[in-house]
Amino acid sequence: MPAARPATAPAPATAADPRPTQPLPTLDLLLLAVSIGGISFSGPLISATAAPALAIAFWRNVMSVGALGPYALLRHRAELRGIGRRALLLAVAAGALLAVHFALWMPSLRMTSVASATALVTTTPLWTILLMRLFGVRAPRMVWLGTVVAFAGVLVLTGVDLSMSPRALLGDALALAAGLAAAGYMLLGAEVRRAVSTTAYTLVCYATTAVGLLAICLVTGTRLSGWSAGAWWQIVLLMVTAQLLGHSLSNRVVRNLGPSITSTAILLETPGAALIAALWLGQWPPAAAYPAVVLILLGLVLVARGGRR
């Protein structure tokens, strides 16, 4: 879900590059699969929970800090005290970007379909490639081809939603911007994870995200309580599946798999969330949206193959 600094990014491979391709760790791949499964529940659960989207985002992070905090303070107290200034600032910046991601994407699920919002937010790998290019890392031609194909799908999808309602188009724009924020969060997290454990980084990141979302909720006047017990249990389920199993495991594997593979795997969230939303919520996307989703997924696959080295 490449480091933020160009000096740490690997040089582009060429046809004559003799470097062998290292096998990917099996355990990390299994954990990544569990992570994607957990994240796939995010969209349908948010859409089904009878509470404001921003409040859901705030409480899922507060609950995550409450679940991780005791263990982190017990087992990683020395590490938390000894985190360097640079790593701490990057972790806080990653948490701020994650707050922006939640603040944009979760409301988008109430404005457009789960399938459309998920397809657009999973453009994270495309934004990752573009951000890396700004830092001087050149992408292969296939990566740029995949980027063009995926954004063609974005245009088709937003055209479909515009024909439905301007509100759906605004939801698409929020989801797309949320994908950009997630790309920055992933790149910063990969840099921090070079020297900081998953538990310590995740605690700092989620705590920052919770504070940022609390500020957004207060500014926007979002209600933070007063819902049914069923809504609270849905938020707890969202925290366990999407936050602890989803984001936390992504933070765990990004150190070995890298942000390119981790963020590209997020594309599997699109069919997963769409299937869950269709079977559980009855949200079947309009027929014209399917070609757009196919184009986005095809573009992401090209990006993954072109940037694999």
C-alpha positions as CSV (number, residue, x, y, z in Angstrom):
1,M,0.0,0.0,0.0
2,P,10.4,3.2,-2.9
3,A,11.1,5.4,-0.2
4,A,10.1,9.0,0.0
5,R,13.6,10.1,-0.7
6,P,15.1,9.6,-4.2
7,A,18.4,8.7,-2.7
8,T,17.0,5.4,-1.3
9,A,15.0,4.4,-4.3
10,P,16.5,1.7,-6.5
11,A,17.8,2.6,-9.9
12,P,15.5,1.6,-12.9
13,A,16.3,-1.8,-14.2
14,T,17.3,-2.3,-17.8
15,A,17.2,-5.3,-20.2
16,A,20.8,-6.0,-19.4
17,D,20.3,-5.8,-15.6
18,P,21.9,-9.0,-14.2
19,R,20.4,-8.6,-10.8
20,P,18.4,-11.8,-9.8
21,T,14.8,-11.4,-8.7
22,Q,14.5,-12.3,-5.1
23,P,11.6,-14.6,-4.1
24,L,8.9,-12.9,-2.2
25,P,8.4,-14.0,1.5
26,T,5.6,-16.5,1.7
27,L,4.4,-15.3,5.2
28,D,4.3,-11.7,4.1
29,L,2.2,-12.6,1.0
30,L,-0.2,-14.5,3.2
31,L,-0.5,-11.6,5.6
32,L,-1.0,-9.3,2.6
33,A,-3.9,-11.5,1.5
34,V,-5.5,-11.3,4.9
35,S,-5.0,-7.5,4.9
36,I,-6.8,-7.1,1.5
37,G,-9.6,-9.3,2.8
38,G,-10.0,-7.1,5.9
39,I,-9.9,-3.9,3.9
40,S,-12.5,-5.2,1.5
41,F,-15.1,-5.0,4.3
42,S,-14.4,-1.3,4.8
43,G,-16.6,0.2,2.1
44,P,-19.7,-2.0,2.8
45,L,-19.4,-1.6,6.6
46,I,-19.1,2.2,6.4
47,S,-22.0,2.4,4.0
48,A,-24.2,0.2,6.2
49,T,-23.4,1.9,9.6
50,A,-26.0,4.4,10.8
51,A,-23.5,7.0,12.0
52,P,-21.7,10.0,10.4
53,A,-18.8,8.9,8.1
54,L,-16.3,11.2,9.8
55,A,-17.3,10.0,13.3
56,I,-16.9,6.4,12.1
57,A,-13.4,7.3,10.9
58,F,-12.5,8.9,14.2
59,W,-13.8,6.1,16.5
60,R,-12.2,3.3,14.4
61,N,-8.8,5.0,15.0
62,V,-9.5,5.7,18.7
63,M,-10.4,2.0,19.2
64,S,-7.3,0.9,17.3
65,V,-5.1,3.0,19.6
66,G,-6.9,1.6,22.6
67,A,-6.3,-2.0,21.3
68,L,-2.7,-1.5,20.4
69,G,-1.7,0.9,23.2
70,P,-1.3,-1.4,26.2
71,Y,0.7,-4.0,24.2
72,A,2.9,-1.3,22.7
73,L,3.6,0.4,26.0
74,L,4.3,-3.0,27.6
75,R,6.6,-4.4,24.9
76,H,7.9,-1.4,23.0
77,R,8.2,1.3,25.6
78,A,12.0,1.6,25.1
79,E,11.6,1.8,21.3
80,L,8.9,4.5,21.6
81,R,11.1,6.6,23.8
82,G,14.0,6.2,21.5
83,I,12.4,6.9,18.2
84,G,14.5,9.4,16.3
85,R,13.2,12.9,15.5
86,R,13.1,12.2,11.7
87,A,11.3,8.9,12.1
88,L,8.8,10.5,14.5
89,L,8.1,13.4,12.2
90,L,7.6,11.1,9.2
91,A,5.3,8.8,11.3
92,V,3.2,11.9,12.4
93,A,3.1,13.1,8.7
94,A,1.9,9.6,7.6
95,G,-0.8,9.7,10.3
96,A,-1.9,13.2,9.1
97,L,-2.2,11.9,5.5
98,L,-4.1,8.8,6.7
99,A,-6.6,11.2,8.4
100,V,-7.0,13.1,5.2
101,H,-7.5,9.8,3.4
102,F,-10.3,8.8,5.8
103,A,-11.9,12.3,5.8
104,L,-12.2,12.2,2.0
105,W,-13.0,8.6,1.3
106,M,-15.5,7.7,4.0
107,P,-17.9,10.5,3.1
108,S,-17.5,9.5,-0.6
109,L,-19.1,6.1,0.2
110,R,-22.4,8.0,1.1
111,M,-22.3,10.0,-2.2
112,T,-21.5,7.3,-4.8
113,S,-21.7,3.5,-5.0
114,V,-19.3,1.3,-3.0
115,A,-17.9,-0.1,-6.2
116,S,-17.2,3.3,-7.7
117,A,-15.6,4.8,-4.6
118,T,-13.5,1.7,-4.0
119,A,-12.3,1.6,-7.6
120,L,-11.2,5.2,-7.5
121,V,-9.5,5.0,-4.1
122,T,-7.5,2.0,-5.2
123,T,-5.7,4.2,-7.8
124,T,-3.1,4.6,-5.0
125,P,-0.4,2.8,-7.1
126,L,-0.8,5.3,-9.9
127,W,-0.3,8.2,-7.5
128,T,2.6,6.4,-6.0
129,I,4.3,6.2,-9.4
130,L,3.6,9.9,-10.1
131,L,5.0,10.9,-6.6
132,M,8.1,8.8,-7.2
133,R,8.6,10.6,-10.5
134,L,8.6,13.9,-8.7
135,F,11.5,12.7,-6.6
136,G,13.5,11.7,-9.7
137,V,12.6,8.0,-10.0
138,R,11.9,7.2,-13.7
139,A,9.1,4.7,-14.4
140,P,9.2,2.2,-17.3
141,R,7.1,2.8,-20.4
142,M,4.6,0.1,-19.4
143,V,3.9,1.9,-16.1
144,W,3.0,5.1,-18.0
145,L,0.8,3.0,-20.3
146,G,-1.0,1.5,-17.3
147,T,-1.4,5.0,-15.9
148,V,-3.1,6.3,-19.0
149,V,-5.4,3.2,-19.2
150,A,-6.4,3.5,-15.6
151,F,-7.2,7.2,-15.8
152,A,-9.2,6.5,-19.0
153,G,-11.2,4.2,-16.8
154,V,-11.6,6.9,-14.2
155,L,-12.9,9.3,-16.9
156,V,-15.4,6.7,-18.1
157,L,-16.5,6.0,-14.5
158,T,-17.0,9.6,-13.6
159,G,-18.9,10.1,-16.8
160,V,-21.3,7.3,-15.8
161,D,-21.7,8.9,-12.3
162,L,-22.2,12.4,-13.8
163,S,-25.1,11.0,-15.8
164,M,-26.6,9.7,-12.5
165,S,-26.1,12.8,-10.4
166,P,-23.6,15.6,-9.6
167,R,-23.5,14.3,-6.0
168,A,-22.1,10.9,-7.3
169,L,-19.5,12.8,-9.3
170,L,-18.4,14.7,-6.2
171,G,-18.1,11.4,-4.4
172,D,-15.9,10.1,-7.2
173,A,-13.6,13.2,-6.8
174,L,-13.3,12.7,-3.1
175,A,-12.4,9.0,-3.5
176,L,-9.8,9.9,-6.1
177,A,-8.2,12.5,-3.8
178,A,-8.3,9.9,-1.0
179,G,-6.2,7.6,-3.2
180,L,-3.6,10.3,-3.6
181,A,-3.5,10.8,0.2
182,A,-3.1,7.1,0.7
183,A,-0.1,7.0,-1.7
184,G,1.7,9.6,0.4
185,Y,0.8,7.7,3.6
186,M,2.2,4.5,2.1
187,L,5.5,6.0,0.9
188,L,6.1,7.7,4.3
189,G,5.2,4.5,6.1
190,A,7.7,2.5,4.0
191,E,10.5,4.9,5.0
192,V,9.7,4.8,8.7
193,R,9.4,1.0,8.7
194,R,13.1,0.8,7.7
195,A,14.0,1.6,11.3
196,V,10.9,1.3,13.4
197,S,8.8,-1.7,14.3
198,T,5.2,-2.2,13.0
199,T,3.7,-1.8,16.5
200,A,5.6,1.4,17.4
201,Y,4.9,3.0,14.0
202,T,1.3,2.0,13.9
203,L,0.6,3.4,17.4
204,V,2.1,6.8,16.5
205,C,0.4,6.8,13.1
206,Y,-3.1,5.9,14.4
207,A,-2.9,8.3,17.4
208,T,-2.0,11.1,15.0
209,T,-4.9,10.1,12.7
210,A,-7.3,10.1,15.6
211,V,-6.3,13.6,16.7
212,G,-6.5,14.9,13.2
213,L,-10.0,13.4,12.6
214,L,-11.2,14.7,16.0
215,A,-10.2,18.2,14.9
216,I,-12.0,17.8,11.6
217,C,-15.1,16.5,13.4
218,L,-15.1,19.5,15.7
219,V,-14.7,22.0,12.9
220,T,-17.5,20.4,10.8
221,G,-19.8,19.9,13.8
222,T,-20.0,16.2,13.3
223,R,-21.9,14.3,16.0
224,L,-19.7,11.8,17.9
225,S,-22.2,9.8,19.8
226,G,-25.9,9.0,20.2
227,W,-26.2,6.0,17.9
228,S,-27.7,2.5,18.4
229,A,-25.7,-0.4,19.9
230,G,-25.8,-2.0,16.5
231,A,-23.9,0.9,15.0
232,W,-21.2,0.8,17.7
233,W,-20.7,-3.0,17.1
234,Q,-20.4,-2.3,13.4
235,I,-17.7,0.3,14.1
236,V,-15.9,-2.3,16.3
237,L,-16.1,-4.8,13.5
238,L,-14.8,-2.2,11.1
239,M,-11.9,-1.5,13.5
240,V,-11.0,-5.2,13.7
241,T,-11.3,-6.1,10.0
242,A,-10.2,-2.9,8.1
243,Q,-8.0,-1.3,10.7
244,L,-6.2,-4.0,12.7
245,L,-6.2,-6.7,10.0
246,G,-6.2,-4.4,7.0
247,H,-4.0,-1.3,7.6
248,S,-1.9,-2.8,10.4
249,L,-0.9,-5.9,8.4
250,S,-0.1,-3.7,5.4
251,N,2.2,-1.7,7.6
252,R,3.7,-5.1,8.7
253,V,4.5,-6.4,5.2
254,V,5.5,-3.1,3.5
255,R,9.0,-3.4,4.9
256,N,9.8,-6.6,3.0
257,L,7.4,-6.4,0.0
258,G,7.9,-2.7,-0.6
259,P,5.2,0.0,-1.2
260,S,4.9,-0.8,-4.9
261,I,3.7,-4.4,-4.4
262,T,1.7,-3.6,-1.2
263,S,-0.1,-0.6,-2.8
264,T,-0.8,-2.5,-6.0
265,A,-2.3,-5.4,-4.2
266,I,-5.0,-2.9,-3.0
267,L,-6.6,-3.2,-6.5
268,L,-8.0,-6.5,-5.3
269,E,-10.2,-4.5,-2.8
270,T,-12.3,-3.3,-5.7
271,P,-13.9,-6.7,-6.7
272,G,-13.9,-7.8,-3.1
273,A,-15.8,-4.7,-1.8
274,A,-18.1,-4.7,-4.8
275,L,-19.1,-8.4,-4.2
276,I,-19.7,-7.8,-0.5
277,A,-21.8,-4.7,-1.2
278,A,-23.8,-6.5,-3.9
279,L,-24.6,-9.6,-1.7
280,W,-25.0,-7.7,1.6
281,L,-26.4,-4.3,0.6
282,G,-27.9,-5.0,-2.8
283,Q,-25.7,-2.3,-4.4
284,W,-25.3,-3.6,-7.9
285,P,-23.4,-1.0,-10.0
286,P,-25.0,0.2,-13.3
287,A,-24.0,-1.9,-16.3
288,A,-22.0,1.0,-17.8
289,A,-19.7,1.1,-14.8
290,Y,-18.3,-2.4,-15.3
291,P,-16.1,-1.4,-18.4
292,A,-14.7,1.5,-16.4
293,V,-13.8,-0.7,-13.5
294,V,-12.2,-3.2,-15.9
295,L,-10.1,-0.4,-17.4
296,I,-8.9,0.8,-14.0
297,L,-7.9,-2.7,-12.9
298,L,-6.2,-3.3,-16.3
299,G,-4.2,-0.1,-15.9
300,L,-3.2,-1.1,-12.3
301,V,-2.1,-4.5,-13.5
302,L,0.1,-2.9,-16.2
303,V,1.6,-0.6,-13.6
304,A,2.3,-3.6,-11.3
305,R,4.0,-5.5,-14.1
306,G,6.0,-2.5,-15.4
307,G,7.2,-1.5,-12.0
308,R,7.8,-5.0,-10.6
309,R,11.6,-4.6,-10.5
